[in-house]
């Protein structure tokens, strides 16, 4: 967390004062490192500080402030833009939460690992070299694409249909934050796998609606999409903490890193899909906003494949864990 504070503070200042592309690139790299270190420190801290369902509840509430911050930030940015405060002058706002979290963490002690094997690197790697961890790591790739892939492009695409980009962003992020606040109750009722399966279904519906609807219906699509992706990230982390506890802080960090890596890897690919779909739409005689909208929606239709695959995988995971639980009971009784 100390390094995260340094990276965030340095990155924000460089973002404000940079006068070159390289400077902006380094600024975003530093901010990204700060974000990664925050997750790497706080996810295991919460997993070690709380037990059972309370751990899932607090992980969801910790992660509610990722979309919560986006919702607040998008509304503040929109307001500042309306007031004529533009560009780098808006970035100063980011220093406020940076200083606040540094103050909150200063001098605090951190909880010890609950599982003895989780405290050793060898124990972490042994737990990660299992079919269950590898399976959930693959699922993390798809949940990250399902969440971040459409999120990066939906606003730009649906802006051409008359929808308000700021409002869609705020609506999606705001609903995600509210849903995550109640995430512990959902996990208590349906378990992590049940929640993840329901999320995949809702995300598929949401992305499909984004790919077929325009105007006011875009906000309906945003509701389905937000409720679908809200539980992906915290409950993938929570699944590792609860079902593969010996992987420890390293296992949770690796799962999060896989998600962020896939996000960075897939964005240029999605951009390439949009370019090719734009060429195909232009060949039919479309132009202007209609061209951008049709091409973008064709790309979004392709993205429904990822949460669609997750529906199948989380169904398999549900029966896999159910069988494992039954086998363990039989072994204990024997």
C-alpha positions, 0 to 999 in steps of 0.5 A: 500500500505504501508503494501504491500511494507512491505510484498513484501520487507520482502518476497523477502528478505526471498525468497533470504536468506531462507534455508528451505521449511518453509522459502520459504513457508513464503516468498511466503505467504508474497509476495502473501499478498503484491500482494493482498493488491496492488489489494485491494488498487489500484482497488478502487483507480482507480474506484474512480479517474475516471468516465465511460469508462475512469475508464474501460480504466485505470483499463485495463491499470493498469492490463496490467502490471500484464502480462506485468511484467511476460513478462519482467520477463520471458525474463530477467530470460531467459537472466540471465539464459543464462548468468549463473545467477541462482536461488536466484541471479535472485530474487534480481531483484524483489526489483527494482520495489518494491522500485520504487512503494514505492517511487511513493506512498509515501506522495500521497493522495487518492481519496474519494468514488464516491458513498456515500453508497460505503463508508460504510461497511453496504452499501457494504454488502447490495450491495453484497447480490444481485443476480447480485453480486452473479452471477458475483462472480460465474463467477469470479471463472470460469474466474480465473480457465480459466486464471490461470489453463492452464497458470500454466501447459501449459509450462511444457506440451508443452515443451515436444512437442518441443515448447519453454516454455519461448517463450510461457510464454512471448508471452502469457503475452506480448499479454495480456499486449498489449490487456489490453492497448487497453481494454478501447476502447474494453469496449467502443465499446462492453461494459464489458459483450460483451468483457467478452463473446468474451473473453470466446469464444477465451479462449475456442478456445485457450485451445482447441488448446493447447490440440490438437496441438504441435510444432509451432501450440502451438504458435498459440494456445497461441495467441488465449488463451492470447487474450481470458484471457486478458480481464477477470480479469480487466473487472470482477473488472470493471463490479463490479465497474460500475454495482454494485458501492455500493459494493465499494472497499470491493466488488472489493476486494472480487471479486479479492479474490474469483479469487485468492482463486479459483486459489489456490484451483484448482491447486492441482485438475489439478495436480491430473487430470494430474496424473490420465491421466498419469496413463491412458496414461501409461496403453496404452503403452506410455512412456517418453515425449510422455506420459507427452504430451498426459496426459497433453493435455488430462487434458487441454481438460478437462479445456475447460469446464470452459470457455465453461460454461462462454460462456453460463453464459455471454450470460445469463448476456447480456440478463439479463442486457438488460432486466433490462435496459429496465425495468428501462426505462419503470419505469422512463417513467411511 
